[in-house]
Amino acid sequence: MERRSAHRDGADKVCIICDLILHEYGSVRPAILLGKKLVKDGWEVSVASVKISDKMKDYLLSLGIEPIDLDLIGDGDGYFSETWLKAWLQEAIFGINSFKSRTLKGTKILNFSQLIAIKSDIWYVQGPPSDALDDISSEFPRLTKLLYKAIRSFVNWLDSNLIRRIASLSKRVVANSNYCAKLYAKKGIKVSKVIYPPVDCSFFRPRTKEKEDYVLVYFGKETKFSVIRKLAAKGIKMKAFGGKPSFIFTRLGIKPRNIEYLGRVSDDELVDLYSRALFTLFAFTHEPFGYIPIESMACGTPVLTYAKQGPAECVVNGETGWLVRDDKQMIEKALEIWENGYPSDVKEKARKRALEFSTERIYSQWLPYLIA
């Protein structure tokens, strides 16, 4: 696609606003991958956040992206950590983040954040926090579940008000999945387009054709640990990545028999884990899109997950993996695949499907809105 000459001369600037940038995972990754492509295409790119870790500042600079750390919150280590919650509350209740961000400038302003209400050309929505909390609360410990039930109405009210405020300041709202678009439509927000998050398929790719005797699982806030626990008890050997040990073992409620817990792993290690796994099990409570299914398929490994929300838009049932209705069916299907395997062409189909979410393909969908 031909771009204006001003773009080729580097005259136009894009400012992408993100949630906490403490690592390159989760909701931050789409912004970084888009920023990388824009820099290569001649744009001047900055990424702003209420907090950017020193490590991520160095990483962004290495990509040719200017980091703008608004430094509005203390250090933290997770999307739904105390740090994120504090940043969200100070914006939802007091509007502090948006007040401090009013000087941010760019030819194009892309807001990828739930933490800052600012005038933007596009607000890229990746899921309302209140809906995420509603879904993941099913796996909360009893006392936490009771506490959340007591404050749920207040949280939903705050979230709805903030969402309307951010949307009113945005020329266009773009969602990261059809499911996500429906969530915002229920809150009265018009979503004009769906653009899926990109995946670096040149990095996430098969490293071996041989599959080993384990199932790969992800441990995080949205994991349905009740299913993992039952599968471990039935003898399925699993390797798990992500999360923190203390919170993981509490959720499992057992010693991790048949589970090799690896903790947080590098992307390079993750590609090996995906490539060698028999299949990836993605048992979730809430997932508007689903990076893990796409990354797994990009590495030639099929995915077993639920026929709902974002993953149902990514995985092709019976071709690139399996979609099940409920926990009972998931357990049955996991045991079936563990014992009987699957046709060899599933691996090629999985890789082909993942390429539809490649950075190059997704970037081409962003360009019309950037050059308009």
C-alpha positions as CSV (number, residue, x, y, z in Angstrom):
1,M,0.0,0.0,0.0
2,E,1.3,3.4,-1.0
3,R,1.8,5.8,1.9
4,R,2.0,9.6,1.9
5,S,5.5,11.0,1.2
6,A,5.5,12.7,4.6
7,H,5.5,9.2,6.2
8,R,8.5,8.2,4.1
9,D,10.3,11.3,5.2
10,G,9.7,10.5,8.9
11,A,7.5,13.6,9.4
12,D,4.6,11.8,11.0
13,K,4.7,10.5,14.5
14,V,2.6,7.8,16.2
15,C,2.1,7.8,19.9
16,I,0.9,4.5,21.3
17,I,-0.5,4.5,24.9
18,C,-0.3,1.2,26.8
19,D,-1.1,-0.2,30.2
20,L,1.8,-1.0,32.5
21,I,4.9,-1.8,30.4
22,L,6.8,-4.1,32.8
23,H,7.4,-6.9,30.3
24,E,6.5,-7.5,26.6
25,Y,3.7,-10.0,27.2
26,G,-0.1,-9.8,27.3
27,S,-1.8,-6.6,26.3
28,V,1.5,-4.8,25.7
29,R,2.6,-7.1,22.9
30,P,0.3,-5.9,20.1
31,A,1.5,-2.4,20.7
32,I,5.1,-3.3,20.6
33,L,4.8,-5.5,17.4
34,L,2.8,-2.7,15.7
35,G,5.4,-0.1,16.8
36,K,8.3,-2.3,15.4
37,K,6.6,-2.4,12.0
38,L,5.9,1.3,12.0
39,V,9.6,2.1,12.8
40,K,10.7,-0.1,9.9
41,D,8.2,1.6,7.7
42,G,9.7,5.1,8.4
43,W,7.4,6.4,11.2
44,E,8.6,8.1,14.4
45,V,7.1,6.0,17.2
46,S,6.7,6.6,20.9
47,V,5.1,4.4,23.5
48,A,3.7,5.9,26.7
49,S,2.6,4.3,29.9
50,V,1.8,5.1,33.5
51,K,4.9,2.9,34.3
52,I,7.7,1.5,32.1
53,S,10.3,-0.7,33.7
54,D,14.0,0.1,33.1
55,K,14.4,-3.2,31.2
56,M,11.5,-2.3,28.9
57,K,12.8,1.2,28.3
58,D,16.1,-0.3,27.0
59,Y,14.2,-2.8,24.9
60,L,12.0,-0.1,23.3
61,L,15.0,2.1,22.6
62,S,16.7,-0.9,20.9
63,L,13.7,-1.1,18.6
64,G,13.9,2.6,17.7
65,I,10.8,3.4,19.8
66,E,10.9,6.3,22.2
67,P,9.6,5.2,25.7
68,I,7.6,7.8,27.6
69,D,7.4,6.8,31.2
70,L,4.7,8.9,32.9
71,D,5.9,7.4,36.2
72,L,2.4,7.7,37.8
73,I,2.6,4.5,39.8
74,G,5.1,2.4,41.8
75,D,6.7,-0.8,40.6
76,G,4.7,-4.0,40.0
77,D,4.9,-7.3,38.2
78,G,1.6,-8.3,36.7
79,Y,-1.5,-7.1,34.7
80,F,-3.9,-7.6,37.5
81,S,-1.4,-7.0,40.3
82,E,-1.8,-4.5,43.0
83,T,0.1,-2.0,40.8
84,W,-2.3,-2.3,37.9
85,L,-5.3,-2.1,40.2
86,K,-4.0,1.0,41.9
87,A,-3.4,2.7,38.5
88,W,-6.9,1.7,37.3
89,L,-8.5,3.0,40.5
90,Q,-6.7,6.4,40.4
91,E,-7.9,6.9,36.8
92,A,-11.5,5.5,37.3
93,I,-12.1,7.5,40.5
94,F,-9.9,10.6,40.1
95,G,-8.8,10.8,36.5
96,I,-5.2,11.3,37.6
97,N,-3.6,9.4,34.7
98,S,-5.4,11.3,32.0
99,F,-4.7,14.6,33.6
100,K,-0.9,13.8,33.7
101,S,-1.1,12.5,30.1
102,R,-2.6,15.6,28.5
103,T,0.6,16.8,26.9
104,L,1.2,13.6,24.9
105,K,1.3,14.4,21.2
106,G,1.5,12.7,17.8
107,T,0.2,12.8,14.3
108,K,-1.7,9.7,15.3
109,I,-2.6,8.8,18.9
110,L,-3.4,5.1,19.4
111,N,-4.8,4.3,22.9
112,F,-4.2,0.6,23.8
113,S,-4.9,1.3,27.5
114,Q,-7.7,0.9,30.0
115,L,-5.8,3.2,32.3
116,I,-5.8,6.6,30.5
117,A,-8.7,8.6,29.0
118,I,-7.2,10.8,26.3
119,K,-8.1,12.1,22.9
120,S,-7.1,9.5,20.4
121,D,-7.6,8.5,16.8
122,I,-8.2,4.9,17.8
123,W,-9.0,3.2,21.1
124,Y,-7.9,-0.4,20.7
125,V,-10.0,-2.4,23.3
126,Q,-8.7,-5.7,24.6
127,G,-11.4,-6.5,27.1
128,P,-13.3,-4.7,30.0
129,P,-11.7,-5.4,33.4
130,S,-15.0,-5.9,35.1
131,D,-15.9,-8.7,32.7
132,A,-12.5,-10.3,33.3
133,L,-13.0,-10.2,37.0
134,D,-16.5,-11.7,36.7
135,D,-15.2,-14.7,34.8
136,I,-12.0,-15.3,36.8
137,S,-13.8,-14.9,40.1
138,S,-15.0,-18.5,39.8
139,E,-11.5,-19.7,40.6
140,F,-10.9,-17.2,43.5
141,P,-10.3,-18.6,47.0
142,R,-13.5,-18.5,49.1
143,L,-12.8,-15.3,51.0
144,T,-11.6,-13.4,48.0
145,K,-14.7,-14.5,46.1
146,L,-16.9,-13.2,49.0
147,L,-15.1,-9.9,49.0
148,Y,-15.4,-9.5,45.3
149,K,-19.1,-10.2,45.4
150,A,-19.5,-7.4,48.0
151,I,-17.8,-4.8,45.8
152,R,-18.8,-6.1,42.3
153,S,-21.5,-3.5,41.7
154,F,-19.1,-0.7,42.5
155,V,-16.4,-2.1,40.3
156,N,-18.8,-2.5,37.4
157,W,-20.0,1.0,37.8
158,L,-16.5,2.4,37.9
159,D,-15.5,0.4,34.8
160,S,-18.6,1.4,32.8
161,N,-18.0,5.1,33.5
162,L,-14.3,4.9,32.6
163,I,-15.1,3.0,29.4
164,R,-17.6,5.6,28.3
165,R,-15.2,8.4,29.1
166,I,-12.4,6.8,27.0
167,A,-14.7,6.0,24.1
168,S,-16.1,9.6,24.1
169,L,-12.5,10.9,23.5
170,S,-11.7,8.4,20.7
171,K,-12.6,9.0,17.0
172,R,-12.8,5.2,16.5
173,V,-13.0,2.1,18.6
174,V,-11.3,-1.1,17.3
175,A,-11.6,-4.4,19.2
176,N,-9.1,-7.3,19.3
177,S,-11.8,-10.0,18.6
178,N,-15.5,-10.3,17.7
179,Y,-16.2,-11.5,21.2
180,C,-14.5,-8.5,22.7
181,A,-16.5,-6.2,20.4
182,K,-19.7,-7.7,21.7
183,L,-18.6,-7.1,25.3
184,Y,-18.2,-3.4,24.6
185,A,-21.4,-3.2,22.5
186,K,-23.3,-4.4,25.6
187,K,-21.9,-1.3,27.4
188,G,-23.1,1.0,24.7
189,I,-19.8,1.4,22.9
190,K,-19.8,1.2,19.1
191,V,-16.9,-0.8,17.7
192,S,-16.2,0.0,14.1
193,K,-13.7,-2.8,13.3
194,V,-12.0,-5.9,14.7
195,I,-8.3,-6.2,14.2
196,Y,-6.8,-9.3,15.8
197,P,-3.5,-8.9,17.7
198,P,-0.4,-9.8,15.7
199,V,1.9,-12.8,16.3
200,D,5.5,-12.9,15.2
201,C,5.3,-16.1,13.2
202,S,8.9,-15.7,12.0
203,F,9.9,-16.3,15.6
204,F,7.1,-18.6,16.7
205,R,7.7,-21.5,14.3
206,P,8.2,-25.3,14.5
207,R,11.7,-26.3,15.7
208,T,11.2,-30.0,15.5
209,K,8.7,-32.5,14.0
210,E,9.1,-34.8,16.9
211,K,6.5,-34.6,19.7
212,E,7.4,-35.5,23.3
213,D,5.3,-37.1,26.0
214,Y,3.8,-34.0,27.6
215,V,1.0,-31.5,27.4
216,L,1.8,-27.8,27.6
217,V,-0.3,-25.7,29.9
218,Y,-0.3,-22.0,31.0
219,F,-0.7,-20.9,34.6
220,G,-2.1,-17.5,35.1
221,K,-4.9,-15.5,36.6
222,E,-7.4,-16.8,33.9
223,T,-6.4,-20.5,34.2
224,K,-9.1,-22.9,35.2
225,F,-7.1,-24.8,37.8
226,S,-10.0,-27.1,38.7
227,V,-9.6,-28.8,35.2
228,I,-5.8,-29.0,35.5
229,R,-6.1,-30.6,38.9
230,K,-8.4,-33.4,37.5
231,L,-6.2,-34.1,34.5
232,A,-3.1,-34.4,36.7
233,A,-4.9,-36.9,38.9
234,K,-5.8,-38.9,35.8
235,G,-2.1,-39.3,34.8
236,I,-1.6,-36.8,32.0
237,K,1.9,-35.4,32.2
238,M,2.1,-31.7,31.9
239,K,4.7,-29.0,31.6
240,A,3.4,-25.6,32.9
241,F,4.8,-22.1,32.4
242,G,3.8,-18.7,33.8
243,G,2.7,-17.3,37.1
244,K,4.1,-17.5,40.6
245,P,4.6,-20.7,42.6
246,S,2.8,-19.7,45.8
247,F,-0.3,-18.7,44.0
248,I,-0.2,-21.6,41.6
249,F,0.0,-24.3,44.3
250,T,-2.7,-22.7,46.3
251,R,-5.0,-22.7,43.2
252,L,-4.1,-26.4,42.4
253,G,-4.8,-27.4,46.0
254,I,-2.4,-30.3,45.6
255,K,1.3,-31.0,45.2
256,P,1.9,-30.8,41.5
257,R,1.9,-34.5,40.7
258,N,2.4,-35.1,37.0
259,I,3.0,-31.3,36.5
260,E,6.5,-30.0,35.9
261,Y,6.2,-26.4,36.8
262,L,8.7,-24.2,34.9
263,G,7.7,-20.7,36.1
264,R,8.1,-17.8,33.7
265,V,10.2,-18.8,30.7
266,S,11.8,-16.8,27.9
267,D,10.2,-16.6,24.5
268,D,13.0,-18.8,23.1
269,E,12.3,-21.5,25.7
270,L,8.6,-21.1,25.0
271,V,9.1,-21.9,21.3
272,D,10.9,-25.1,22.2
273,L,8.1,-26.0,24.7
274,Y,5.4,-25.4,22.1
275,S,7.2,-27.2,19.4
276,R,7.8,-30.4,21.4
277,A,4.5,-30.7,23.2
278,L,2.0,-33.3,22.1
279,F,-0.7,-30.6,22.3
280,T,-1.4,-27.4,24.2
281,L,-4.2,-27.4,26.7
282,F,-5.7,-23.9,27.2
283,A,-8.3,-24.2,30.0
284,F,-9.3,-20.6,30.7
285,T,-12.0,-18.7,32.6
286,H,-11.7,-15.5,30.5
287,E,-9.8,-14.8,27.3
288,P,-11.0,-12.0,24.8
289,F,-8.4,-13.1,22.2
290,G,-5.8,-15.8,23.1
291,Y,-2.1,-15.4,22.3
292,I,-1.3,-18.9,23.6
293,P,-3.5,-20.8,21.1
294,I,-2.0,-18.8,18.2
295,E,1.6,-19.1,19.4
296,S,1.1,-22.8,19.8
297,M,-0.3,-23.3,16.4
298,A,2.4,-21.2,14.9
299,C,4.9,-23.8,16.3
300,G,2.9,-26.6,14.7
301,T,1.2,-27.8,17.9
302,P,-2.6,-28.1,18.0
303,V,-4.7,-26.7,20.9
304,L,-7.4,-28.1,23.0
305,T,-9.6,-25.3,24.4
306,Y,-13.2,-24.1,24.9
307,A,-15.6,-23.3,22.1
308,K,-16.2,-19.8,23.4
309,Q,-14.7,-16.2,23.6
310,G,-11.6,-15.3,21.7
311,P,-10.0,-18.8,21.4
312,A,-13.1,-20.0,19.5
313,E,-12.3,-17.5,16.8
314,C,-8.7,-18.7,16.5
315,V,-8.8,-22.5,16.7
316,V,-10.5,-24.5,13.9
317,N,-12.2,-27.4,15.5
318,G,-10.9,-30.8,14.2
319,E,-8.3,-29.2,12.0
320,T,-5.9,-27.0,14.1
321,G,-7.1,-28.3,17.4
322,W,-10.3,-29.1,19.3
323,L,-13.0,-27.0,20.8
324,V,-15.1,-28.4,23.6
325,R,-18.3,-27.2,25.3
326,D,-17.5,-27.7,29.0
327,D,-15.0,-29.1,31.5
328,K,-16.3,-32.6,31.3
329,Q,-15.8,-32.7,27.5
330,M,-12.4,-31.1,27.9
331,I,-11.2,-33.8,30.3
332,E,-12.6,-36.5,28.1
333,K,-11.0,-35.1,24.9
334,A,-7.6,-34.5,26.6
335,L,-7.5,-38.2,27.7
336,E,-8.5,-39.3,24.2
337,I,-5.7,-37.3,22.5
338,W,-3.2,-38.3,25.2
339,E,-3.9,-42.0,24.6
340,N,-4.6,-42.0,20.8
341,G,-2.8,-39.0,19.3
342,Y,-4.0,-37.3,16.2
343,P,-3.3,-37.2,12.4
344,S,0.1,-35.8,11.4
345,D,-1.5,-33.2,9.0
346,V,-2.9,-31.3,12.0
347,K,0.5,-29.8,12.6
348,E,0.7,-28.3,9.1
349,K,-2.9,-27.0,9.3
350,A,-2.1,-25.4,12.7
351,R,0.9,-23.6,11.3
352,K,-1.1,-22.4,8.2
353,R,-3.9,-21.1,10.4
354,A,-1.5,-19.1,12.7
355,L,0.0,-17.4,9.6
356,E,-3.4,-15.6,9.2
357,F,-2.4,-13.7,12.4
358,S,1.1,-12.8,11.3
359,T,2.5,-9.4,12.1
360,E,2.7,-8.6,8.4
361,R,-0.9,-9.5,7.7
362,I,-2.2,-7.6,10.8
363,Y,-0.1,-4.6,10.1
364,S,-1.7,-4.3,6.6
365,Q,-5.1,-4.0,8.4
366,W,-3.8,-1.1,10.5
367,L,-2.3,1.0,7.7
368,P,-5.5,2.4,6.2
369,Y,-6.4,3.9,9.6
370,L,-2.9,5.4,10.0
371,I,-2.7,7.1,6.6
372,A,-6.2,8.3,6.5
